[in-house]
Amino acid sequence: MSDEDEEELTYAGSGVDIEASEAATAALVGAVGEFEGDYAGLVDIGDRYLALATDGVGTKLLVAEALGDYSTVGIDCIAMNVNDLAAAGVTPVAFVDYLAVDDPDERFAEQVGEGLSRGAEEVGMALVGGETAVMPEVVKGLDLAGTCAGLATDDEVFPGEAEAGDVLVGWASSGIHSNGLTLAREVATRDGGSYTDPFPFDGYDTVGEALLEPTRIYTDLLPALHDAETHACAHITGGGWTNLPRMGEYEYAVTDPYEPQPVFEFVRERGNVAAAEMHRTFNMGTGFVAALPPEDADAVAAATDGRVVGEVREGSSVEIRGLSL
């Protein structure tokens, strides 16, 4: 059977419908009222803002379970939270985790804890406790989530709105991070595939190892971003490159994104996944983007490991690799 004849996999077809998820989120927001902040909720406490973010690891946990390796998912849990705070200009200061299991197991709990400690140490924030809940009739296996608290002065919080004429500075991802794993897992296991299959590119022994590469933490970018007139940032997570319009309704012309890591080529080829679907689901090599005035962009890129990846124009789309999202 040719590639053209193979079933074309999609995120929605694998079980996660982004549009339905966004509609459900909109219904929740509509019921409770408007939130202050986008990536993080902001509370004015006088001389600064207290910011809160909450997130989990998602179905990446199923890969960890299949391989019996939970050593990196704690890092993912930390990263997915602190990166959202960083996108708002907030410095993380404390973290609590929530581990729900159907059957407590010291081995995986220890591995999860070690990953949480490694992630918190990289950020330089405190782990201030958490909760382990045993719920055999609610949870099958385990679920891991956390909540992060951060602080920022009024000057440190990014306005959150890009401007036409801004330059986009981007930073590479470490791989697939912790989004789109429902699609990636279906690709990996289709037609008798397994997470223990050899990975067809250099860098990893197995497919599962490539999928478990921990999410990069971007909090180290904050000093350079605070020194510049940063207008807005986007953490490229669920929804892939369609996260950029969270910085405002403009055309985001991404002319020099980072090359996707081989794990994305694996997913695209084996799953026969369309290019647009890949970019709406995954970070495709670039995990964090900032919109800055042209005079600040080069300085921020030079002060970090980032580079100019595009620009902001009048319009309403994300233009990347010949795609219009």
N, C-alpha and C positions, 0 to 999 in steps of 0.2 A: 504494500500500500504506500503511495507517495505521500510526501508531507502535505500536499494540497488536499488529500483525501482524509487525513487524520482529523479527529474531532478537535476543534479550536477551543481550548479551555479559557474560561473567564473567572473572575473573582466571584461574581454573582452566581454563576453556575456551580462554583465550588461550595457555595453556602453563605457567602457574605455579600449582601447587596448594599453598596455604599449609599445609593440614593435612599433606600429604605431606612438605613441607619441614620442618615442626616435628617430624614423626616421625623423619625422617632425622637432624635435629639431636639429638634425644633419644637415638637409637641411638649417635651419636658420643660424646655425653657419658657414656652408660652404659659405653662401652668404655674411655674414658680416665679415668673418675672425675669427681668433682665439681669444678667450677671455683669459685674464690673471686671473688665479684662477679657482677653480672648484666649490665649494659651494658659493663663493662670488667673484665678480669681483674686482681686485686689481689695484689701480692706485698709482704709485710711486710719492709722492709729496715732496721728498727731504729727510727729516729726519725720515719719516715714510710712511706707506701705508694708503691710503684712500680706504675703502672697501665698496661695495654696494651690497645689496641683495634685491630681490623683490619676493613677494609671496602673496597668498591669502588664503582664508578659504575653497574654493571649495564648493562641494555640501552639506557639513555640514550645510550650510545656509538654505537648504530646511527643515532640521530637526528643526532648530530654528524657521523657519517660521510656520511649522505645529504646533509647541507647543506654538507659540507666546512668545518665550523666547530667546532673543538675548543677554542676560547678560554675556555670556561667549565667544562669537565668537570674540570679540575684543582681548581677551587674546590669542586666537588661532592665530589671524593675527599677533600679536607681536611675538609669540613664533616661528611660522614657519619661520620668517625672522631672528630673532636673533640667533636661533639654527644653521642656516646655517653659520652665521658669526662665531659663536663659533667653528664650525667644522674646520674653517680655522685658528683659533687662534686669531681672531679679537674681540676687545671689542666694543659693540654697543654704540653709543653716541647720535644718533638722529633718529627720525622716522616720516614719513609722511604717511597719509592714503588716500585712494581713495574709496569713497562710491558712487556707481552708483545705482539709484533707478528708478522705473517707476512712483512712486507716493510718494512724500515726506511725512513722518510720524514722528512727534516729539517723539512719544513713543519709537519706535524701534531705532531711531537715538540716543536718550539719553542712551538707554541700550548699544548700540554699543560703544558709547563714554566712558561710565563707564568702560567697559571691556578693551578698549585701555589704559585708565588711569591706571587701576590695573596692566596690563601687563608691561607697561613702568615703573611704580613704582617698580615692582619686579626686573626689569633689572637694574634700576638706570639710565635711559636715558631720554632724553627730547623728548616730543611730540612737533614738531615745525610747526604744521599746517597740512593741507590736503585739499581735494577737495570733494565736494558733487555735483554729476552731476545727473540731472533729464533727463532721456532718455527713455520715454515710448515706443518708437518704436524699441529700441535696447535691453533694459533690461526688463525682466519679474520678478517682485519682487525686489530683490536687489543683488548686488555683492559687496564684500568687499575685498580689497587688500591693500598692503602697500609697502613702500620701506624704508629700514633701512641703515643708514650710520654708519660705524665704523672705528676705528683707531687702528693701530698696528705698532710697530717697526719691523725692519727686524728680530730681535731675537725672537719676539713673534709669527710671522707667522709660522705655522707648515710647514715643508717641503712638506707634502702631499703624501709622498710615504712610505708605510710600508716596513719592512725588514723581510726576513725569519729569524725566531728565536724570533721575537717580541712576546710579550704577549698582549692579548686583554683584556682590562678592559672595563666593561660595566656598564650602569646605567639604572635602571628601567624606563619604561614609566609610564604615568598616565592612560593609556587606549588606545583607538583607535586613539587618536590624530586627525589629519585633513587629513588623506589619506585613500583611500579605501572606502570612504563613499558611493560612487555609488553602490558598491557591498553590503555594509552593509545595505543600505536603501532598496535595492531590497529584501534582506533577511527578513528585519523587516516587510515589507508590503506584502510579498507573501501570497497567500491563505487567503486573508482577514485580515492579520495582521495590526496592527496599532502602531504608536509610543507611544500611550497612554496605550498600553497593559501592564500588570504587568511584570516587569523584573523577570525572573525565578531564579535569584540568589540574594544573599544578597548584600546590598550596595546602591541600587537604587529602587525607587518606580516603575518607568516605563522604558520601552525600550528606549524611547527618551532621558531620563535623562542620561542613560548609554552612549548613543552615543554622547551626548553633553559635557561629561567630558572634560574640557579644556586641551590642549596640555601642557605638562611639559616644563618649561624653563630651559635650561642647562648652562646658562652663569655663574652661580655660580661655575662651575667647572674650569673656566679659570685660577684662581691663582694657583691651584695645577698642572694643565697641563703645565703652563708656567714655574713652578719651576722644572719640569722634562724634560727629553729629549724626548718630544712627537714627534713621527714621522708623525702621521696622525690621523685624526678622521673621523668618519662617522656618520651622522645624519640619523637615520633609518626612512625614509619618504616614498614617492612614490616609488614603486618597492620593498618595504620591505627589506628583507635581501640581495637582490641582490645589495644593496648600498655598501656593503663591498668592492667589487672589485674597487670602486672608489679610494681606497687607494693603488691600484696597483694590478697587475695580480699575485696572489698567491692563495694558498689554505688557506682558513680561517676555521680552525677547532674550531667550537663553541661547547665546551663540557659542559658548565654550564650556559646556558642562564637563564634569569629570567623567572619565570612561567607566562604564559599568564593570563591576567585578565579575569574574567568570561565573559566579553563582547565578547571575541574572541571565547569562547566555544559556546556562544549563536549563533554567526554567523556561526560557523562551523557546528553545529548540525542542526539548522533550515534551513540553506541553502544547506546542504549536500555538503559543500565545501571541496575539497581535501586538505590534509595537505600541499602539495607543493604549491598549489595556495594560501593558507593562508599566507605562509611565503614569497611568492613573492609579496604579496599585502599589508600586515600589519606588524607592528613592533613586534607583538606577545610577548609583555611584556618587551622588551628591546628597549629603544629609542635612545641611544647614545653609541658609541663605540670608544675607542682610542687604537692605536697600539703604544706600548712603549717597550724599552729594559727591559728584565726581572728584572734588578736591580732597575728600577724605578716603575714598575707596582704595587708592593705591597704598596709602599709609597703613590702613588696616590689614590689607593683604600682606604687606611686607612685614608687619609686626607679628603675624601669625603664619600658619601654613596654608592660608587661603589664596584665592586668585580671583580676578575679575571674570565673571561667567556670563554677563549680559547687561541689559539695561531696561529701564522702565519707560514705557511710552504711553501716549494716550491710546485708549482702546479697551478691549475686554476679552483677553485670551492669554494663554500661555503658549508661546511658540518655541518649540524645542525639537531638534533633530528632524525637521521637516513635518512635524506634527503641530496641529492647532487644537489645543485642549480647552 
